[in-house]
Amino acid sequence: MKVLIVTEKPFAKVAVDGIRKEIEAAGYELALLEKYTSKEQLLEAVKDVNAIIIRSDVIDADVFDAAPELKIVVRAGAGYDNVDLAAATAHGVCVMNTPGQNANAVAELAIGLMIMAVRSFYDGKAGTELKGKKLGIHAYGNVGRNVARIAKGLGMDIYAYDAYCPQEVMVAEGIRPVASAEELYATCNIVSLHIPSTPATKNSIDYELLERMPKNGMLVNTARKEVVNEADLIRIMEDRPDLKYVTDIKPAHHDEFVETFPGRYFSTPKKMGAQTAEANINAGIAAAKQIVGFLKDGCDKFRVNK
């Protein structure tokens, strides 16, 4: 069996070493395609592989067509919208993610963005504190739970909305559940966004929702770019000069945000939520273990396609 690591943005060496240890201990071969610059390189590399580990790399129908021996793709991370699930299913390929492995890294970044924003982006002007502020967590999954854990230590009042998480679970963890996204945004000074990108969530963070936020509100997006309606976000920030937006996903209209909203907007140069040594290692090794479990025993616990 041959396992291929496909990473335009490579894993850290220590992560690759950990992956190699898991794969070779199972008696499989490990190959690397790092820092590739064309899709043709990817299509050539997958011709004889049985399993693929990826990060943000796009695995589409062309890749599945080029990989007749492929049995499983594992996305080292939580989001998997970079994989064509329908094409995978049509080719009989299992797709998995590694939920929770990057959660603390993303949560720490979200809190860091909040602190930077309330302290006037460290420009020397007086700011405010997070203590006592109402924090809304939009989607109470692995990342949302870690954001809540850290925010408790900062003395924030924490609310959450998640249509799929029982409210009693939130209450048991000291979180105040709300009944709708509209209630969450109307209630909280800061909303931390953690919803996945799906047909139902794309552009769902719109003018009507953001207009509900209290004065001096802040939206923190470490989820996906597609879930925010950028045109609506620009319009509400023009209409509401008290609102701030901070993210680790550069918007399509980044230059317009920079020019139009100085002191109210910040984006990291690239997606950085999972960019820590610890998350890199955790997600990579988890992916390797899941591949071994699937190829040896058929375990598909974290399958995301049908």
C-alpha positions in Angstrom: 0.0 0.0 0.0 1.3 3.5 -0.9 0.3 6.6 1.1 1.0 10.0 -0.4 1.3 13.3 1.6 0.0 16.1 -0.7 0.9 19.5 0.8 1.4 22.7 -1.2 2.0 24.1 2.3 4.1 21.3 3.9 3.8 19.8 7.3 6.7 20.6 9.7 9.4 18.0 9.5 8.6 16.6 12.9 5.0 16.0 11.7 6.2 14.2 8.6 8.5 12.1 10.8 5.5 11.1 13.0 3.4 10.3 9.9 6.2 8.2 8.4 6.6 6.3 11.7 2.8 5.4 11.7 2.7 4.5 8.0 5.9 2.4 7.9 5.1 0.6 11.1 2.0 -0.7 9.3 4.1 -2.0 6.5 3.1 0.7 4.0 5.2 3.0 1.8 5.1 6.8 2.3 5.7 9.3 -0.5 5.7 13.1 -0.5 4.5 15.8 -2.8 5.4 19.1 -1.2 5.4 22.7 -2.5 4.0 21.6 -5.9 3.3 24.3 -8.3 0.8 22.7 -10.8 -2.1 20.4 -10.9 -0.3 18.3 -13.4 2.3 17.4 -10.7 -0.6 16.3 -8.5 -2.3 14.2 -11.1 1.0 12.5 -11.9 1.8 11.8 -8.2 -1.6 10.1 -7.4 -1.5 7.5 -10.3 -0.5 4.6 -8.1 -1.4 5.6 -4.5 -3.9 4.0 -2.2 -4.3 6.8 0.3 -3.7 10.6 0.4 -3.1 12.9 3.3 -3.8 16.6 2.5 -4.1 20.0 4.2 -5.8 22.7 2.2 -5.0 21.1 -1.1 -7.9 20.7 -3.6 -8.9 17.2 -4.4 -11.4 17.3 -7.2 -12.9 14.9 -9.8 -9.8 15.1 -11.9 -7.7 13.8 -9.0 -10.1 10.9 -8.4 -10.1 10.1 -12.1 -6.3 10.0 -12.1 -6.0 7.8 -9.0 -7.6 4.4 -9.8 -6.1 2.7 -6.8 -7.2 5.4 -4.3 -9.2 4.2 -1.3 -9.1 7.0 1.2 -8.4 10.7 1.5 -7.8 12.3 4.9 -7.9 16.0 5.4 -5.5 16.9 8.3 -7.9 19.4 9.9 -11.5 20.0 10.5 -12.8 21.7 7.3 -13.1 19.5 4.2 -14.7 21.7 1.6 -11.6 21.5 -0.5 -12.5 17.9 -1.3 -15.2 17.0 -3.9 -17.2 14.6 -1.8 -19.6 13.6 -4.5 -16.7 12.7 -6.8 -15.1 10.7 -4.0 -18.3 8.7 -3.4 -18.7 8.1 -7.1 -15.2 6.6 -7.2 -15.8 4.6 -4.0 -13.3 6.6 -2.0 -13.7 7.3 1.7 -13.0 10.9 2.8 -12.2 11.7 6.5 -11.2 14.8 8.5 -9.4 14.9 11.8 -11.8 16.8 14.1 -10.4 18.4 17.2 -6.8 18.2 16.3 -6.4 21.9 15.4 -9.2 23.1 17.7 -7.0 24.7 20.5 -4.7 26.4 17.9 -7.7 28.0 16.2 -9.3 29.0 19.5 -6.2 30.7 20.7 -5.9 32.7 17.5 -9.6 33.7 17.8 -9.0 35.0 21.3 -5.8 36.7 20.2 -7.6 38.5 17.4 -10.2 39.7 20.0 -7.6 41.1 22.3 -5.8 42.9 19.5 -9.0 44.4 18.3 -10.3 45.7 21.6 -6.8 47.1 22.4 -7.1 49.3 19.2 -4.8 47.0 17.2 -1.9 48.1 19.5 -1.7 51.5 17.8 -1.0 53.3 21.1 -4.6 54.5 21.7 -6.6 53.4 24.8 -8.8 50.4 24.3 -11.1 48.2 26.3 -11.0 44.8 28.1 -12.6 41.5 27.3 -13.6 40.9 30.9 -17.3 41.3 31.4 -18.0 41.4 27.6 -20.7 39.2 26.2 -19.1 36.6 23.8 -21.3 34.8 21.3 -20.0 31.5 19.9 -21.7 30.7 16.6 -21.3 26.8 16.4 -20.4 25.0 19.6 -18.1 22.3 18.2 -14.5 21.5 19.0 -13.2 25.0 18.3 -16.1 26.7 19.9 -15.7 24.7 23.1 -12.0 25.7 23.3 -12.9 29.4 22.7 -15.3 29.1 25.6 -12.7 27.5 27.8 -10.2 30.3 27.3 -12.9 33.0 27.5 -14.0 31.8 30.9 -10.5 32.5 32.2 -10.8 36.1 30.9 -14.1 36.6 32.7 -16.3 36.9 29.7 -20.1 36.1 29.7 -20.4 33.3 27.2 -23.4 32.6 25.0 -23.7 30.0 22.2 -25.9 29.0 19.3 -25.7 25.6 17.6 -28.7 24.0 16.1 -27.1 20.6 16.5 -25.8 20.7 20.0 -28.3 20.0 22.9 -28.8 23.1 25.1 -28.3 21.0 28.2 -24.7 20.2 27.1 -24.0 24.0 26.9 -25.6 24.6 30.2 -23.6 21.8 31.9 -20.4 23.6 30.6 -21.4 27.0 32.0 -22.6 28.4 28.6 -25.8 30.3 28.0 -27.6 28.8 25.0 -29.7 31.0 22.8 -32.5 29.8 20.4 -31.3 31.4 17.2 -28.4 33.1 15.4 -30.5 36.2 15.4 -30.7 36.2 19.2 -26.9 35.5 19.5 -26.0 38.5 17.4 -28.5 40.8 19.1 -27.2 39.8 22.5 -23.4 39.7 22.2 -20.7 42.4 22.0 -18.4 39.9 20.2 -19.3 37.0 18.0 -16.8 34.3 17.2 -17.7 32.4 14.0 -17.1 28.7 13.7 -19.7 27.4 11.3 -18.6 25.2 8.4 -19.0 26.2 4.7 -22.0 24.3 3.3 -24.6 25.3 0.8 -26.8 26.3 3.7 -24.2 28.5 5.4 -22.6 30.3 2.5 -23.2 34.0 2.7 -25.4 33.4 5.7 -23.6 36.1 7.8 -25.4 39.0 6.1 -26.5 42.6 6.7 -29.7 41.6 8.5 -27.8 39.5 11.0 -24.9 41.9 11.6 -27.2 44.8 12.0 -28.5 43.2 15.2 -25.2 43.5 16.9 -24.9 46.0 19.9 -22.9 49.2 19.6 -19.2 48.6 19.3 -19.8 45.0 18.1 -17.1 42.8 16.7 -17.2 39.8 14.3 -14.3 37.3 14.5 -14.1 34.8 11.7 -11.7 31.9 11.9 -14.1 29.6 10.1 -14.4 30.0 6.3 -14.5 33.1 4.0 -17.5 31.8 2.1 -19.9 32.0 5.1 -19.7 35.8 5.3 -21.5 37.9 2.7 -18.7 40.3 1.9 -20.9 42.9 0.1 -23.2 43.0 3.1 -20.3 43.2 5.6 -18.9 46.2 3.7 -22.3 47.8 3.7 -23.0 47.3 7.4 -19.5 48.5 8.3 -20.1 51.7 6.3 -23.5 52.2 8.0 -22.2 51.2 11.4 -18.8 52.9 12.1 -18.7 51.2 15.5 -18.3 47.7 14.1 -15.1 45.7 13.7 -14.1 42.7 11.7 -11.1 40.5 12.3 -10.2 37.3 10.5 -7.5 34.8 9.5 -9.1 34.4 6.1 -8.2 37.3 3.7 -11.5 38.6 2.1 -11.7 38.9 -1.7 -12.1 42.7 -1.1 -9.2 42.9 1.3 -7.8 46.1 -0.1 -11.1 47.8 0.1 -11.5 46.8 3.7 -8.0 48.2 4.5 -8.7 51.5 2.8 -12.2 52.0 4.0 -12.1 50.8 7.6 -8.8 51.8 9.2 -8.6 50.8 12.8 -11.6 48.5 12.4 -10.4 45.6 10.3 -7.6 43.1 10.3 -6.8 40.0 8.3 -3.8 37.7 8.6 -1.9 37.3 5.3 -3.1 33.7 5.0 -5.2 31.2 6.9 -3.4 30.8 10.2 -5.8 29.1 12.6 -4.0 25.8 12.5 -0.5 27.2 11.9 1.1 25.9 15.1 3.7 23.2 15.6 1.4 21.3 17.9 -1.6 21.4 15.6 0.6 20.5 12.7 1.9 17.4 14.5 -1.5 16.4 16.0 -3.5 16.6 12.8 -0.8 14.8 10.7 -0.4 11.9 13.0 -4.1 11.6 13.5 -4.5 11.4 9.7 -1.9 8.7 9.5 -3.5 6.6 12.2 -6.9 6.9 10.5 -5.5 5.7 7.2 -3.9 2.7 8.9 -7.2 1.9 10.8 -9.2 2.2 7.6 -6.9 0.1 5.3 -6.3 -2.6 8.0 -9.7 -2.8 9.7 -12.1 -0.8 7.7 -12.6 1.8 10.5 -14.3 4.9 9.1 -15.3 6.7 12.2 -14.5 10.1 10.8 -15.9 9.6 7.3 -17.5 12.7 6.0 -18.9 11.4 2.7 -21.6 8.7 2.2 
